[in-house]
Amino acid sequence: MPPLPAFGQTVETGATWPDAERRAHRRVLLGASLKVESGGPLLVGTCRNISVGGLAASIEGPLAVGAKLSLVVELPEGLAIEMSGEVVRVDRGDVGVRFVALGQRALFAILSYVGNR
């Protein structure tokens, strides 16, 4: 596996990072606090990267592919954004989440964050 990109570095379509060629949206590294509700106890974790299509995170707690989630991510500017997602990948505590509902406020916040990196 290649080394992790530097904080704030983008991983774009066609990059050598695993699975990058399948991504439709530009992602940037984040390292932000994350809260997750999935029908059980509140889970916490760290959002590792984000795009307007989804995010990758390290989460303390069990999640299965297909699980529906309510998420709150705290962006570095102090802005907490809420969205709904579905788990599309699980790998030893790391999860990939596809957004299924992203409000206008969250969409603009993510676009701004990604566009400024």
PyMOL CGO cylinders between C-alpha atoms (Angstrom):
from pymol import cmd
from pymol.cgo import CYLINDER

trace = [
    CYLINDER, 0.00, 0.00, 0.00, 1.39, 3.46, -0.84, 0.3, 1, 1, 1, 1, 1, 1,
    CYLINDER, 1.39, 3.46, -0.84, 2.13, 5.93, 1.96, 0.3, 1, 1, 1, 1, 1, 1,
    CYLINDER, 2.13, 5.93, 1.96, -0.63, 8.29, 3.07, 0.3, 1, 1, 1, 1, 1, 1,
    CYLINDER, -0.63, 8.29, 3.07, -0.68, 11.65, 1.25, 0.3, 1, 1, 1, 1, 1, 1,
    CYLINDER, -0.68, 11.65, 1.25, 0.21, 14.75, 3.26, 0.3, 1, 1, 1, 1, 1, 1,
    CYLINDER, 0.21, 14.75, 3.26, -2.54, 16.44, 5.29, 0.3, 1, 1, 1, 1, 1, 1,
    CYLINDER, -2.54, 16.44, 5.29, -4.68, 18.62, 3.02, 0.3, 1, 1, 1, 1, 1, 1,
    CYLINDER, -4.68, 18.62, 3.02, -3.35, 17.01, -0.15, 0.3, 1, 1, 1, 1, 1, 1,
    CYLINDER, -3.35, 17.01, -0.15, -6.01, 16.06, -2.68, 0.3, 1, 1, 1, 1, 1, 1,
    CYLINDER, -6.01, 16.06, -2.68, -6.50, 12.56, -4.04, 0.3, 1, 1, 1, 1, 1, 1,
    CYLINDER, -6.50, 12.56, -4.04, -7.95, 12.89, -7.51, 0.3, 1, 1, 1, 1, 1, 1,
    CYLINDER, -7.95, 12.89, -7.51, -9.28, 10.51, -10.15, 0.3, 1, 1, 1, 1, 1, 1,
    CYLINDER, -9.28, 10.51, -10.15, -6.43, 8.66, -11.80, 0.3, 1, 1, 1, 1, 1, 1,
    CYLINDER, -6.43, 8.66, -11.80, -4.10, 8.99, -8.79, 0.3, 1, 1, 1, 1, 1, 1,
    CYLINDER, -4.10, 8.99, -8.79, -2.13, 5.96, -7.66, 0.3, 1, 1, 1, 1, 1, 1,
    CYLINDER, -2.13, 5.96, -7.66, -3.87, 5.87, -4.28, 0.3, 1, 1, 1, 1, 1, 1,
    CYLINDER, -3.87, 5.87, -4.28, -5.97, 2.66, -4.02, 0.3, 1, 1, 1, 1, 1, 1,
    CYLINDER, -5.97, 2.66, -4.02, -9.48, 2.97, -5.48, 0.3, 1, 1, 1, 1, 1, 1,
    CYLINDER, -9.48, 2.97, -5.48, -8.88, 6.59, -6.54, 0.3, 1, 1, 1, 1, 1, 1,
    CYLINDER, -8.88, 6.59, -6.54, -9.83, 5.82, -10.14, 0.3, 1, 1, 1, 1, 1, 1,
    CYLINDER, -9.83, 5.82, -10.14, -13.36, 4.88, -9.02, 0.3, 1, 1, 1, 1, 1, 1,
    CYLINDER, -13.36, 4.88, -9.02, -14.05, 8.20, -7.30, 0.3, 1, 1, 1, 1, 1, 1,
    CYLINDER, -14.05, 8.20, -7.30, -16.25, 10.72, -9.06, 0.3, 1, 1, 1, 1, 1, 1,
    CYLINDER, -16.25, 10.72, -9.06, -15.45, 13.60, -6.66, 0.3, 1, 1, 1, 1, 1, 1,
    CYLINDER, -15.45, 13.60, -6.66, -12.23, 15.24, -5.52, 0.3, 1, 1, 1, 1, 1, 1,
    CYLINDER, -12.23, 15.24, -5.52, -11.31, 14.29, -1.94, 0.3, 1, 1, 1, 1, 1, 1,
    CYLINDER, -11.31, 14.29, -1.94, -9.05, 15.99, 0.57, 0.3, 1, 1, 1, 1, 1, 1,
    CYLINDER, -9.05, 15.99, 0.57, -7.56, 14.73, 3.81, 0.3, 1, 1, 1, 1, 1, 1,
    CYLINDER, -7.56, 14.73, 3.81, -9.32, 16.05, 6.87, 0.3, 1, 1, 1, 1, 1, 1,
    CYLINDER, -9.32, 16.05, 6.87, -8.64, 14.55, 10.32, 0.3, 1, 1, 1, 1, 1, 1,
    CYLINDER, -8.64, 14.55, 10.32, -11.87, 15.95, 11.85, 0.3, 1, 1, 1, 1, 1, 1,
    CYLINDER, -11.87, 15.95, 11.85, -14.06, 14.79, 14.72, 0.3, 1, 1, 1, 1, 1, 1,
    CYLINDER, -14.06, 14.79, 14.72, -17.00, 12.63, 13.62, 0.3, 1, 1, 1, 1, 1, 1,
    CYLINDER, -17.00, 12.63, 13.62, -20.18, 11.50, 15.40, 0.3, 1, 1, 1, 1, 1, 1,
    CYLINDER, -20.18, 11.50, 15.40, -22.24, 8.64, 13.97, 0.3, 1, 1, 1, 1, 1, 1,
    CYLINDER, -22.24, 8.64, 13.97, -25.71, 7.33, 14.75, 0.3, 1, 1, 1, 1, 1, 1,
    CYLINDER, -25.71, 7.33, 14.75, -26.72, 4.02, 13.22, 0.3, 1, 1, 1, 1, 1, 1,
    CYLINDER, -26.72, 4.02, 13.22, -29.66, 2.87, 15.32, 0.3, 1, 1, 1, 1, 1, 1,
    CYLINDER, -29.66, 2.87, 15.32, -27.54, 1.92, 18.32, 0.3, 1, 1, 1, 1, 1, 1,
    CYLINDER, -27.54, 1.92, 18.32, -25.31, 3.83, 20.69, 0.3, 1, 1, 1, 1, 1, 1,
    CYLINDER, -25.31, 3.83, 20.69, -23.61, 7.00, 19.44, 0.3, 1, 1, 1, 1, 1, 1,
    CYLINDER, -23.61, 7.00, 19.44, -20.27, 6.17, 17.80, 0.3, 1, 1, 1, 1, 1, 1,
    CYLINDER, -20.27, 6.17, 17.80, -17.32, 8.54, 17.51, 0.3, 1, 1, 1, 1, 1, 1,
    CYLINDER, -17.32, 8.54, 17.51, -14.38, 8.60, 15.18, 0.3, 1, 1, 1, 1, 1, 1,
    CYLINDER, -14.38, 8.60, 15.18, -12.17, 10.63, 12.90, 0.3, 1, 1, 1, 1, 1, 1,
    CYLINDER, -12.17, 10.63, 12.90, -13.08, 11.67, 9.39, 0.3, 1, 1, 1, 1, 1, 1,
    CYLINDER, -13.08, 11.67, 9.39, -9.92, 10.91, 7.38, 0.3, 1, 1, 1, 1, 1, 1,
    CYLINDER, -9.92, 10.91, 7.38, -10.98, 12.43, 4.06, 0.3, 1, 1, 1, 1, 1, 1,
    CYLINDER, -10.98, 12.43, 4.06, -14.08, 14.01, 2.55, 0.3, 1, 1, 1, 1, 1, 1,
    CYLINDER, -14.08, 14.01, 2.55, -15.68, 14.89, -0.78, 0.3, 1, 1, 1, 1, 1, 1,
    CYLINDER, -15.68, 14.89, -0.78, -19.17, 15.91, -1.83, 0.3, 1, 1, 1, 1, 1, 1,
    CYLINDER, -19.17, 15.91, -1.83, -19.85, 12.23, -2.53, 0.3, 1, 1, 1, 1, 1, 1,
    CYLINDER, -19.85, 12.23, -2.53, -18.75, 10.71, 0.76, 0.3, 1, 1, 1, 1, 1, 1,
    CYLINDER, -18.75, 10.71, 0.76, -16.02, 10.26, 3.32, 0.3, 1, 1, 1, 1, 1, 1,
    CYLINDER, -16.02, 10.26, 3.32, -13.59, 7.78, 4.80, 0.3, 1, 1, 1, 1, 1, 1,
    CYLINDER, -13.59, 7.78, 4.80, -13.35, 7.49, 8.56, 0.3, 1, 1, 1, 1, 1, 1,
    CYLINDER, -13.35, 7.49, 8.56, -11.88, 5.55, 11.44, 0.3, 1, 1, 1, 1, 1, 1,
    CYLINDER, -11.88, 5.55, 11.44, -14.78, 4.75, 13.76, 0.3, 1, 1, 1, 1, 1, 1,
    CYLINDER, -14.78, 4.75, 13.76, -14.78, 3.16, 17.21, 0.3, 1, 1, 1, 1, 1, 1,
    CYLINDER, -14.78, 3.16, 17.21, -17.56, 0.61, 16.93, 0.3, 1, 1, 1, 1, 1, 1,
    CYLINDER, -17.56, 0.61, 16.93, -18.98, -2.04, 14.65, 0.3, 1, 1, 1, 1, 1, 1,
    CYLINDER, -18.98, -2.04, 14.65, -20.57, -1.03, 11.35, 0.3, 1, 1, 1, 1, 1, 1,
    CYLINDER, -20.57, -1.03, 11.35, -21.59, -3.24, 8.44, 0.3, 1, 1, 1, 1, 1, 1,
    CYLINDER, -21.59, -3.24, 8.44, -21.70, -2.57, 4.73, 0.3, 1, 1, 1, 1, 1, 1,
    CYLINDER, -21.70, -2.57, 4.73, -25.16, -1.24, 3.90, 0.3, 1, 1, 1, 1, 1, 1,
    CYLINDER, -25.16, -1.24, 3.90, -25.71, 0.36, 7.33, 0.3, 1, 1, 1, 1, 1, 1,
    CYLINDER, -25.71, 0.36, 7.33, -27.62, 3.66, 7.16, 0.3, 1, 1, 1, 1, 1, 1,
    CYLINDER, -27.62, 3.66, 7.16, -25.96, 6.46, 9.15, 0.3, 1, 1, 1, 1, 1, 1,
    CYLINDER, -25.96, 6.46, 9.15, -26.61, 9.95, 10.45, 0.3, 1, 1, 1, 1, 1, 1,
    CYLINDER, -26.61, 9.95, 10.45, -23.28, 11.79, 10.63, 0.3, 1, 1, 1, 1, 1, 1,
    CYLINDER, -23.28, 11.79, 10.63, -21.96, 15.03, 12.09, 0.3, 1, 1, 1, 1, 1, 1,
    CYLINDER, -21.96, 15.03, 12.09, -18.50, 16.19, 10.96, 0.3, 1, 1, 1, 1, 1, 1,
    CYLINDER, -18.50, 16.19, 10.96, -16.73, 19.14, 12.56, 0.3, 1, 1, 1, 1, 1, 1,
    CYLINDER, -16.73, 19.14, 12.56, -14.74, 20.97, 9.90, 0.3, 1, 1, 1, 1, 1, 1,
    CYLINDER, -14.74, 20.97, 9.90, -11.54, 22.78, 10.95, 0.3, 1, 1, 1, 1, 1, 1,
    CYLINDER, -11.54, 22.78, 10.95, -13.26, 26.18, 10.65, 0.3, 1, 1, 1, 1, 1, 1,
    CYLINDER, -13.26, 26.18, 10.65, -15.46, 25.16, 13.61, 0.3, 1, 1, 1, 1, 1, 1,
    CYLINDER, -15.46, 25.16, 13.61, -18.47, 24.40, 11.43, 0.3, 1, 1, 1, 1, 1, 1,
    CYLINDER, -18.47, 24.40, 11.43, -20.39, 21.21, 12.26, 0.3, 1, 1, 1, 1, 1, 1,
    CYLINDER, -20.39, 21.21, 12.26, -22.19, 19.74, 9.26, 0.3, 1, 1, 1, 1, 1, 1,
    CYLINDER, -22.19, 19.74, 9.26, -24.83, 17.01, 9.24, 0.3, 1, 1, 1, 1, 1, 1,
    CYLINDER, -24.83, 17.01, 9.24, -25.52, 14.44, 6.55, 0.3, 1, 1, 1, 1, 1, 1,
    CYLINDER, -25.52, 14.44, 6.55, -26.95, 10.97, 5.97, 0.3, 1, 1, 1, 1, 1, 1,
    CYLINDER, -26.95, 10.97, 5.97, -24.91, 8.18, 4.45, 0.3, 1, 1, 1, 1, 1, 1,
    CYLINDER, -24.91, 8.18, 4.45, -24.56, 4.50, 3.77, 0.3, 1, 1, 1, 1, 1, 1,
    CYLINDER, -24.56, 4.50, 3.77, -21.54, 2.33, 4.60, 0.3, 1, 1, 1, 1, 1, 1,
    CYLINDER, -21.54, 2.33, 4.60, -20.01, 1.06, 1.35, 0.3, 1, 1, 1, 1, 1, 1,
    CYLINDER, -20.01, 1.06, 1.35, -16.73, -0.34, 2.69, 0.3, 1, 1, 1, 1, 1, 1,
    CYLINDER, -16.73, -0.34, 2.69, -15.45, -1.70, 6.01, 0.3, 1, 1, 1, 1, 1, 1,
    CYLINDER, -15.45, -1.70, 6.01, -11.78, -2.56, 6.57, 0.3, 1, 1, 1, 1, 1, 1,
    CYLINDER, -11.78, -2.56, 6.57, -10.39, -3.09, 10.12, 0.3, 1, 1, 1, 1, 1, 1,
    CYLINDER, -10.39, -3.09, 10.12, -12.09, -0.09, 11.74, 0.3, 1, 1, 1, 1, 1, 1,
    CYLINDER, -12.09, -0.09, 11.74, -11.95, 2.11, 8.66, 0.3, 1, 1, 1, 1, 1, 1,
    CYLINDER, -11.95, 2.11, 8.66, -15.20, 2.71, 6.79, 0.3, 1, 1, 1, 1, 1, 1,
    CYLINDER, -15.20, 2.71, 6.79, -16.14, 4.28, 3.48, 0.3, 1, 1, 1, 1, 1, 1,
    CYLINDER, -16.14, 4.28, 3.48, -19.43, 6.18, 3.51, 0.3, 1, 1, 1, 1, 1, 1,
    CYLINDER, -19.43, 6.18, 3.51, -21.44, 7.34, 0.49, 0.3, 1, 1, 1, 1, 1, 1,
    CYLINDER, -21.44, 7.34, 0.49, -23.64, 10.35, 1.21, 0.3, 1, 1, 1, 1, 1, 1,
    CYLINDER, -23.64, 10.35, 1.21, -27.33, 9.72, 0.49, 0.3, 1, 1, 1, 1, 1, 1,
    CYLINDER, -27.33, 9.72, 0.49, -28.66, 13.04, 1.80, 0.3, 1, 1, 1, 1, 1, 1,
    CYLINDER, -28.66, 13.04, 1.80, -26.57, 16.18, 1.86, 0.3, 1, 1, 1, 1, 1, 1,
    CYLINDER, -26.57, 16.18, 1.86, -28.30, 19.48, 2.67, 0.3, 1, 1, 1, 1, 1, 1,
    CYLINDER, -28.30, 19.48, 2.67, -27.40, 22.74, 1.00, 0.3, 1, 1, 1, 1, 1, 1,
    CYLINDER, -27.40, 22.74, 1.00, -25.45, 24.01, 4.05, 0.3, 1, 1, 1, 1, 1, 1,
    CYLINDER, -25.45, 24.01, 4.05, -23.34, 20.82, 4.21, 0.3, 1, 1, 1, 1, 1, 1,
    CYLINDER, -23.34, 20.82, 4.21, -22.83, 20.76, 0.44, 0.3, 1, 1, 1, 1, 1, 1,
    CYLINDER, -22.83, 20.76, 0.44, -21.55, 24.36, 0.36, 0.3, 1, 1, 1, 1, 1, 1,
    CYLINDER, -21.55, 24.36, 0.36, -19.32, 23.77, 3.39, 0.3, 1, 1, 1, 1, 1, 1,
    CYLINDER, -19.32, 23.77, 3.39, -17.74, 20.68, 1.81, 0.3, 1, 1, 1, 1, 1, 1,
    CYLINDER, -17.74, 20.68, 1.81, -17.33, 22.36, -1.58, 0.3, 1, 1, 1, 1, 1, 1,
    CYLINDER, -17.33, 22.36, -1.58, -15.67, 25.33, 0.10, 0.3, 1, 1, 1, 1, 1, 1,
    CYLINDER, -15.67, 25.33, 0.10, -13.35, 23.14, 2.18, 0.3, 1, 1, 1, 1, 1, 1,
    CYLINDER, -13.35, 23.14, 2.18, -12.36, 20.90, -0.74, 0.3, 1, 1, 1, 1, 1, 1,
    CYLINDER, -12.36, 20.90, -0.74, -11.99, 23.85, -3.13, 0.3, 1, 1, 1, 1, 1, 1,
    CYLINDER, -11.99, 23.85, -3.13, -9.63, 25.68, -0.77, 0.3, 1, 1, 1, 1, 1, 1,
    CYLINDER, -9.63, 25.68, -0.77, -7.22, 22.75, -0.43, 0.3, 1, 1, 1, 1, 1, 1,
]
cmd.load_cgo(trace, "trace")
